[in-house]
Amino acid sequence: MCNKWRQRGISRVPIVHEVLLRSNPGKVSILGDGSVAVEVGGIELGQGLWTKVKQMTAFSLSAIKCDGMGDFLDKIRIIQANTLSLIQEGLTAGSTTSECSCEAVRICCNILVERLTRIKENLQEQMGSVEWGILILEGCNRWR
């Protein structure tokens, strides 16, 4: 028995939602012991912001390709930014905080990779292979 009001089939309605990336502050600091401290303006609300930022930092800095980096994720820590060290993003919403924060960190890391690669090339001429800790110590000595 067939009901004339019964509908059968599958339907989908495409929805287009424009996502605008906005400026987001980020700061990546490589400390003298080789650890990395990262600050971003977004707030961790359970969306995995810090995990994504940590992975982006490890991926971006791994472009240096030093010996002795090991599990680089263990050397990175995410610090909740405050208004004394970094301006706040403004809002944490709309599924763009993670992308904007990761982009800010990627830009910071690219600058660090560019600077450290020059130092690494000089050290490789003198020593051969270069370990992460030695590279960072040499970088700290040059930037003082």
Backbone as JSON Lines, residues from 0, in Angstrom:
{"i":0,"aa":"M","n":[0.85,-1.17,0.0],"ca":[0.0,0.0,0.0],"c":[0.9,1.24,0.0]}
{"i":1,"aa":"C","n":[0.64,2.15,-0.85],"ca":[1.48,3.33,-1.03],"c":[0.72,4.58,-0.6]}
{"i":2,"aa":"N","n":[1.38,5.4,0.21],"ca":[0.79,6.66,0.67],"c":[1.18,7.75,-0.31]}
{"i":3,"aa":"K","n":[0.23,8.56,-0.75],"ca":[0.55,9.59,-1.73],"c":[1.38,10.72,-1.13]}
{"i":4,"aa":"W","n":[1.46,10.86,0.21],"ca":[2.24,11.91,0.86],"c":[3.65,11.44,1.24]}
{"i":5,"aa":"R","n":[3.9,10.19,1.11],"ca":[5.2,9.66,1.52],"c":[6.24,9.97,0.45]}
{"i":6,"aa":"Q","n":[7.32,10.62,0.86],"ca":[8.39,10.99,-0.05],"c":[9.54,10.0,0.12]}
{"i":7,"aa":"R","n":[10.14,9.64,-0.96],"ca":[11.29,8.74,-0.92],"c":[12.41,9.38,-1.73]}
{"i":8,"aa":"G","n":[13.62,9.3,-1.2],"ca":[14.76,9.86,-1.91],"c":[15.69,10.61,-0.97]}
{"i":9,"aa":"I","n":[16.72,11.12,-1.54],"ca":[17.73,11.85,-0.77],"c":[17.84,13.25,-1.37]}
{"i":10,"aa":"S","n":[17.94,14.2,-0.51],"ca":[18.09,15.58,-0.96],"c":[19.23,16.24,-0.2]}
{"i":11,"aa":"R","n":[19.88,17.16,-0.86],"ca":[20.88,17.95,-0.18],"c":[20.79,19.38,-0.69]}
{"i":12,"aa":"V","n":[21.04,20.28,0.21],"ca":[20.98,21.69,-0.14],"c":[22.35,22.29,0.13]}
{"i":13,"aa":"P","n":[23.03,22.75,-0.91],"ca":[24.35,23.35,-0.67],"c":[24.21,24.71,0.0]}
{"i":14,"aa":"I","n":[25.09,24.93,0.95],"ca":[25.12,26.2,1.67],"c":[26.5,26.8,1.48]}
{"i":15,"aa":"V","n":[26.54,28.03,1.09],"ca":[27.8,28.72,0.91],"c":[27.93,29.75,2.02]}
{"i":16,"aa":"H","n":[29.03,29.61,2.77],"ca":[29.29,30.55,3.86],"c":[30.69,31.08,3.67]}
{"i":17,"aa":"E","n":[30.82,32.37,3.47],"ca":[32.12,32.98,3.25],"c":[32.89,33.07,4.57]}
{"i":18,"aa":"V","n":[34.13,32.61,4.56],"ca":[34.99,32.68,5.73],"c":[36.12,33.64,5.41]}
{"i":19,"aa":"L","n":[36.19,34.7,6.15],"ca":[37.23,35.69,5.96],"c":[38.32,35.5,7.01]}
{"i":20,"aa":"L","n":[39.55,35.4,6.55],"ca":[40.65,35.31,7.5],"c":[40.97,36.72,7.99]}
{"i":21,"aa":"R","n":[41.22,36.83,9.26],"ca":[41.52,38.12,9.85],"c":[42.92,38.07,10.47]}
{"i":22,"aa":"S","n":[43.45,39.21,10.74],"ca":[44.79,39.24,11.32],"c":[44.74,38.67,12.74]}
{"i":23,"aa":"N","n":[45.77,37.95,13.08],"ca":[45.84,37.29,14.37],"c":[47.28,37.36,14.86]}
{"i":24,"aa":"P","n":[47.51,37.75,16.09],"ca":[48.89,37.85,16.58],"c":[49.47,36.47,16.91]}
{"i":25,"aa":"G","n":[50.76,36.36,16.74],"ca":[51.47,35.15,17.1],"c":[52.92,35.47,17.4]}
{"i":26,"aa":"K","n":[53.51,34.71,18.29],"ca":[54.91,34.92,18.66],"c":[55.54,33.56,18.93]}
{"i":27,"aa":"V","n":[56.67,33.31,18.27],"ca":[57.41,32.06,18.46],"c":[58.79,32.43,18.99]}
{"i":28,"aa":"S","n":[59.14,31.87,20.13],"ca":[60.44,32.15,20.75],"c":[61.2,30.84,20.91]}
{"i":29,"aa":"I","n":[62.43,30.81,20.41],"ca":[63.3,29.65,20.63],"c":[64.24,30.02,21.76]}
{"i":30,"aa":"L","n":[64.16,29.27,22.83],"ca":[64.94,29.57,24.03],"c":[66.33,28.95,23.94]}
{"i":31,"aa":"G","n":[67.22,29.39,24.81],"ca":[68.61,28.95,24.78],"c":[68.8,27.45,24.95]}
{"i":32,"aa":"D","n":[67.88,26.78,25.62],"ca":[67.99,25.33,25.81],"c":[67.43,24.53,24.63]}
{"i":33,"aa":"G","n":[66.96,25.23,23.59],"ca":[66.42,24.56,22.4],"c":[64.92,24.34,22.44]}
{"i":34,"aa":"S","n":[64.28,24.67,23.55],"ca":[62.83,24.54,23.6],"c":[62.18,25.73,22.89]}
{"i":35,"aa":"V","n":[60.93,25.55,22.52],"ca":[60.22,26.56,21.75],"c":[58.97,26.97,22.53]}
{"i":36,"aa":"A","n":[58.78,28.26,22.72],"ca":[57.59,28.79,23.38],"c":[56.77,29.54,22.33]}
{"i":37,"aa":"V","n":[55.49,29.22,22.26],"ca":[54.6,29.81,21.26],"c":[53.44,30.49,21.96]}
{"i":38,"aa":"E","n":[53.15,31.71,21.54],"ca":[51.99,32.44,22.04],"c":[51.14,32.85,20.85]}
{"i":39,"aa":"V","n":[49.83,32.67,20.99],"ca":[48.89,33.13,19.97],"c":[47.77,33.89,20.67]}
{"i":40,"aa":"G","n":[47.09,34.73,19.91],"ca":[46.04,35.56,20.48],"c":[44.73,34.83,20.7]}
{"i":41,"aa":"G","n":[44.55,33.66,20.11],"ca":[43.3,32.92,20.27],"c":[43.21,32.25,21.63]}
{"i":42,"aa":"I","n":[42.0,31.94,22.02],"ca":[41.72,31.3,23.3],"c":[41.35,29.84,23.05]}
{"i":43,"aa":"E","n":[41.95,28.93,23.8],"ca":[41.62,27.51,23.69],"c":[40.27,27.26,24.35]}
{"i":44,"aa":"L","n":[39.29,26.87,23.54],"ca":[37.94,26.6,24.04],"c":[37.53,25.16,23.8]}
{"i":45,"aa":"G","n":[38.49,24.29,23.61],"ca":[38.18,22.9,23.34],"c":[38.16,22.57,21.86]}
{"i":46,"aa":"Q","n":[38.5,23.53,21.0],"ca":[38.5,23.29,19.57],"c":[39.83,22.73,19.07]}
{"i":47,"aa":"G","n":[40.77,22.54,19.97],"ca":[42.06,21.98,19.61],"c":[43.04,23.0,19.08]}
{"i":48,"aa":"L","n":[42.84,24.26,19.46],"ca":[43.7,25.34,18.97],"c":[45.16,25.1,19.3]}
{"i":49,"aa":"W","n":[45.45,24.78,20.55],"ca":[46.84,24.61,20.96],"c":[47.49,23.41,20.3]}
{"i":50,"aa":"T","n":[46.73,22.34,20.1],"ca":[47.26,21.16,19.41],"c":[47.62,21.5,17.97]}
{"i":51,"aa":"K","n":[46.74,22.22,17.29],"ca":[47.0,22.6,15.9],"c":[48.2,23.54,15.8]}
{"i":52,"aa":"V","n":[48.29,24.5,16.71],"ca":[49.4,25.45,16.7],"c":[50.71,24.73,16.99]}
{"i":53,"aa":"K","n":[50.69,23.79,17.91],"ca":[51.89,23.02,18.24],"c":[52.35,22.19,17.03]}
{"i":54,"aa":"Q","n":[51.41,21.57,16.34],"ca":[51.76,20.79,15.16],"c":[52.29,21.67,14.03]}
{"i":55,"aa":"M","n":[51.69,22.84,13.85],"ca":[52.16,23.76,12.82],"c":[53.56,24.24,13.14]}
{"i":56,"aa":"T","n":[53.85,24.51,14.4],"ca":[55.18,24.95,14.8],"c":[56.21,23.87,14.51]}
{"i":57,"aa":"A","n":[55.91,22.64,14.9],"ca":[56.84,21.53,14.67],"c":[57.06,21.31,13.18]}
{"i":58,"aa":"F","n":[55.99,21.37,12.41],"ca":[56.12,21.17,10.96],"c":[56.96,22.27,10.33]}
{"i":59,"aa":"S","n":[56.7,23.51,10.7],"ca":[57.4,24.64,10.08],"c":[58.88,24.66,10.46]}
{"i":60,"aa":"L","n":[59.19,24.43,11.73],"ca":[60.59,24.48,12.16],"c":[61.38,23.24,11.73]}
{"i":61,"aa":"S","n":[60.69,22.16,11.39],"ca":[61.41,20.96,10.94],"c":[62.05,21.16,9.57]}
{"i":62,"aa":"A","n":[61.73,22.27,8.9],"ca":[62.36,22.57,7.62],"c":[63.85,22.83,7.76]}
{"i":63,"aa":"I","n":[64.31,23.11,8.98],"ca":[65.74,23.35,9.21],"c":[66.52,22.05,9.04]}
{"i":64,"aa":"K","n":[65.92,20.92,9.39],"ca":[66.53,19.6,9.22],"c":[67.87,19.46,9.93]}
{"i":65,"aa":"C","n":[67.82,19.64,11.25],"ca":[69.03,19.46,12.07],"c":[69.06,18.04,12.63]}
{"i":66,"aa":"D","n":[70.26,17.61,13.0],"ca":[70.4,16.35,13.72],"c":[69.96,16.56,15.16]}
{"i":67,"aa":"G","n":[69.5,15.5,15.8],"ca":[69.17,15.57,17.22],"c":[67.88,16.28,17.53]}
{"i":68,"aa":"M","n":[67.01,16.47,16.55],"ca":[65.73,17.11,16.85],"c":[64.8,16.13,17.55]}
{"i":69,"aa":"G","n":[64.95,14.84,17.29],"ca":[64.15,13.82,17.96],"c":[62.66,14.09,17.81]}
{"i":70,"aa":"D","n":[61.92,13.87,18.88],"ca":[60.49,14.17,18.86],"c":[60.33,15.66,19.16]}
{"i":71,"aa":"F","n":[60.24,16.43,18.12],"ca":[60.26,17.88,18.25],"c":[59.04,18.42,18.98]}
{"i":72,"aa":"L","n":[57.93,17.7,18.95],"ca":[56.72,18.15,19.65],"c":[56.95,18.29,21.15]}
{"i":73,"aa":"D","n":[57.85,17.48,21.71],"ca":[58.13,17.56,23.14],"c":[58.86,18.85,23.52]}
{"i":74,"aa":"K","n":[59.52,19.48,22.54],"ca":[60.27,20.7,22.82],"c":[59.41,21.96,22.72]}
{"i":75,"aa":"I","n":[58.17,21.8,22.27],"ca":[57.3,22.96,22.03],"c":[56.26,23.04,23.13]}
{"i":76,"aa":"R","n":[56.08,24.27,23.65],"ca":[54.99,24.47,24.6],"c":[54.23,25.72,24.2]}
{"i":77,"aa":"I","n":[52.93,25.65,24.39],"ca":[52.04,26.74,24.04],"c":[51.72,27.51,25.31]}
{"i":78,"aa":"I","n":[51.85,28.81,25.24],"ca":[51.6,29.67,26.39],"c":[50.38,30.53,26.09]}
{"i":79,"aa":"Q","n":[49.46,30.6,27.04],"ca":[48.31,31.48,26.86],"c":[48.79,32.92,26.9]}
{"i":80,"aa":"A","n":[48.57,33.64,25.82],"ca":[49.03,35.02,25.73],"c":[48.2,35.91,26.65]}
{"i":81,"aa":"N","n":[48.85,36.94,27.17],"ca":[48.13,37.96,27.9],"c":[48.44,39.31,27.28]}
{"i":82,"aa":"T","n":[47.79,40.35,27.74],"ca":[47.94,41.64,27.08],"c":[49.29,42.31,27.34]}
{"i":83,"aa":"L","n":[50.09,41.77,28.24],"ca":[51.42,42.31,28.45],"c":[52.41,41.83,27.39]}
{"i":84,"aa":"S","n":[52.19,40.62,26.88],"ca":[53.13,40.06,25.92],"c":[52.64,40.1,24.48]}
{"i":85,"aa":"L","n":[51.33,40.11,24.29],"ca":[50.78,40.0,22.94],"c":[49.37,40.55,22.95]}
{"i":86,"aa":"I","n":[48.99,41.24,21.89],"ca":[47.62,41.73,21.83],"c":[46.65,40.57,21.64]}
{"i":87,"aa":"Q","n":[45.44,40.74,22.1],"ca":[44.44,39.69,21.93],"c":[43.86,39.75,20.53]}
{"i":88,"aa":"E","n":[43.37,38.63,20.1],"ca":[42.85,38.5,18.74],"c":[41.58,39.32,18.54]}
{"i":89,"aa":"G","n":[40.78,39.44,19.51],"ca":[39.51,40.15,19.38],"c":[38.34,39.22,19.6]}
{"i":90,"aa":"L","n":[38.26,38.16,18.81],"ca":[37.2,37.19,19.03],"c":[37.71,35.8,18.69]}
{"i":91,"aa":"T","n":[37.17,34.84,19.38],"ca":[37.47,33.45,19.12],"c":[36.17,32.8,18.72]}
{"i":92,"aa":"A","n":[35.91,32.78,17.42],"ca":[34.63,32.26,16.94],"c":[34.7,32.02,15.44]}
{"i":93,"aa":"G","n":[33.7,31.36,14.94],"ca":[33.55,31.2,13.51],"c":[34.47,30.21,12.85]}
{"i":94,"aa":"S","n":[35.09,29.33,13.6],"ca":[35.98,28.3,13.06],"c":[37.17,28.86,12.3]}
{"i":95,"aa":"T","n":[37.53,30.1,12.56],"ca":[38.69,30.66,11.87],"c":[39.86,30.91,12.81]}
{"i":96,"aa":"T","n":[39.64,30.79,14.1],"ca":[40.7,31.06,15.07],"c":[41.89,30.13,14.86]}
{"i":97,"aa":"S","n":[41.64,28.85,14.68],"ca":[42.73,27.89,14.5],"c":[43.52,28.19,13.24]}
{"i":98,"aa":"E","n":[42.81,28.45,12.14],"ca":[43.49,28.72,10.88],"c":[44.3,30.01,10.95]}
{"i":99,"aa":"C","n":[43.72,31.04,11.53],"ca":[44.43,32.32,11.63],"c":[45.64,32.21,12.56]}
{"i":100,"aa":"S","n":[45.49,31.51,13.66],"ca":[46.6,31.34,14.6],"c":[47.71,30.51,13.98]}
{"i":101,"aa":"C","n":[47.35,29.45,13.27],"ca":[48.36,28.63,12.6],"c":[49.09,29.41,11.52]}
{"i":102,"aa":"E","n":[48.38,30.26,10.82],"ca":[49.03,31.08,9.79],"c":[50.0,32.07,10.42]}
{"i":103,"aa":"A","n":[49.62,32.67,11.53],"ca":[50.52,33.6,12.23],"c":[51.78,32.88,12.69]}
{"i":104,"aa":"V","n":[51.63,31.68,13.23],"ca":[52.78,30.89,13.69],"c":[53.64,30.47,12.51]}
{"i":105,"aa":"R","n":[53.01,30.1,11.41],"ca":[53.76,29.68,10.22],"c":[54.64,30.83,9.7]}
{"i":106,"aa":"I","n":[54.1,32.03,9.69],"ca":[54.87,33.18,9.23],"c":[56.06,33.44,10.17]}
{"i":107,"aa":"C","n":[55.82,33.36,11.48],"ca":[56.91,33.53,12.45],"c":[57.99,32.47,12.25]}
{"i":108,"aa":"C","n":[57.57,31.23,12.09],"ca":[58.53,30.13,11.94],"c":[59.33,30.26,10.64]}
{"i":109,"aa":"N","n":[58.69,30.71,9.58],"ca":[59.41,30.88,8.31],"c":[60.53,31.9,8.45]}
{"i":110,"aa":"I","n":[60.3,32.96,9.21],"ca":[61.35,33.96,9.44],"c":[62.49,33.33,10.24]}
{"i":111,"aa":"L","n":[62.14,32.55,11.28],"ca":[63.17,31.89,12.09],"c":[63.95,30.87,11.26]}
{"i":112,"aa":"V","n":[63.26,30.12,10.43],"ca":[63.93,29.12,9.58],"c":[64.9,29.8,8.63]}
{"i":113,"aa":"E","n":[64.48,30.91,8.06],"ca":[65.36,31.64,7.14],"c":[66.63,32.1,7.86]}
{"i":114,"aa":"R","n":[66.49,32.63,9.06],"ca":[67.65,33.11,9.81],"c":[68.54,31.97,10.28]}
{"i":115,"aa":"L","n":[67.91,30.9,10.78],"ca":[68.7,29.78,11.31],"c":[69.36,28.96,10.21]}
{"i":116,"aa":"T","n":[68.77,28.94,9.02],"ca":[69.37,28.19,7.92],"c":[70.71,28.78,7.53]}
{"i":117,"aa":"R","n":[70.82,30.1,7.53],"ca":[72.11,30.74,7.22],"c":[73.17,30.35,8.25]}
{"i":118,"aa":"I","n":[72.79,30.35,9.52],"ca":[73.73,29.97,10.58],"c":[74.1,28.49,10.44]}
{"i":119,"aa":"K","n":[73.12,27.66,10.12],"ca":[73.37,26.22,9.96],"c":[74.35,25.96,8.82]}
{"i":120,"aa":"E","n":[74.19,26.67,7.71],"ca":[75.09,26.47,6.58],"c":[76.53,26.84,6.95]}
{"i":121,"aa":"N","n":[76.7,27.92,7.72],"ca":[78.05,28.3,8.17],"c":[78.63,27.24,9.11]}
{"i":122,"aa":"L","n":[77.8,26.72,10.0],"ca":[78.28,25.69,10.93],"c":[78.6,24.39,10.2]}
{"i":123,"aa":"Q","n":[77.83,24.06,9.17],"ca":[78.09,22.82,8.43],"c":[79.43,22.87,7.72]}
{"i":124,"aa":"E","n":[79.82,24.04,7.26],"ca":[81.14,24.18,6.63],"c":[82.25,23.9,7.62]}
{"i":125,"aa":"Q","n":[82.02,24.27,8.89],"ca":[83.06,24.09,9.91],"c":[83.01,22.71,10.55]}
{"i":126,"aa":"M","n":[81.79,22.2,10.83],"ca":[81.65,21.0,11.65],"c":[81.12,19.78,10.92]}
{"i":127,"aa":"G","n":[80.48,19.94,9.82],"ca":[79.82,18.81,9.17],"c":[78.34,18.8,9.53]}
{"i":128,"aa":"S","n":[77.96,17.87,10.37],"ca":[76.55,17.81,10.79],"c":[76.34,18.76,11.97]}
{"i":129,"aa":"V","n":[75.13,19.31,12.04],"ca":[74.81,20.29,13.07],"c":[73.61,19.8,13.87]}
{"i":130,"aa":"E","n":[73.75,19.78,15.18],"ca":[72.63,19.39,16.05],"c":[71.81,20.62,16.41]}
{"i":131,"aa":"W","n":[70.55,20.38,16.75],"ca":[69.61,21.45,17.07],"c":[70.12,22.33,18.21]}
{"i":132,"aa":"G","n":[70.6,21.73,19.28],"ca":[71.07,22.48,20.44],"c":[72.25,23.38,20.11]}
{"i":133,"aa":"I","n":[73.18,22.89,19.31],"ca":[74.35,23.68,18.93],"c":[73.92,24.84,18.03]}
{"i":134,"aa":"L","n":[73.0,24.57,17.12],"ca":[72.51,25.62,16.23],"c":[71.86,26.75,17.03]}
{"i":135,"aa":"I","n":[71.06,26.39,18.02],"ca":[70.36,27.4,18.81],"c":[71.35,28.18,19.68]}
{"i":136,"aa":"L","n":[72.34,27.5,20.27],"ca":[73.35,28.21,21.05],"c":[74.13,29.21,20.19]}
{"i":137,"aa":"E","n":[74.48,28.78,18.99],"ca":[75.2,29.68,18.08],"c":[74.3,30.85,17.67]}
{"i":138,"aa":"G","n":[73.03,30.58,17.42],"ca":[72.09,31.64,17.09],"c":[71.91,32.63,18.22]}
{"i":139,"aa":"C","n":[71.83,32.12,19.45],"ca":[71.71,33.01,20.61],"c":[72.94,33.89,20.77]}
{"i":140,"aa":"N","n":[74.12,33.32,20.52],"ca":[75.36,34.09,20.64],"c":[75.44,35.19,19.58]}
{"i":141,"aa":"R","n":[74.94,34.91,18.39],"ca":[75.01,35.9,17.31],"c":[74.0,37.02,17.49]}
{"i":142,"aa":"W","n":[72.86,36.73,18.1],"ca":[71.81,37.73,18.21],"c":[71.92,38.57,19.47]}
{"i":143,"aa":"R","n":[72.9,38.32,20.3],"ca":[73.06,39.11,21.54],"c":[73.71,40.41,21.28]}
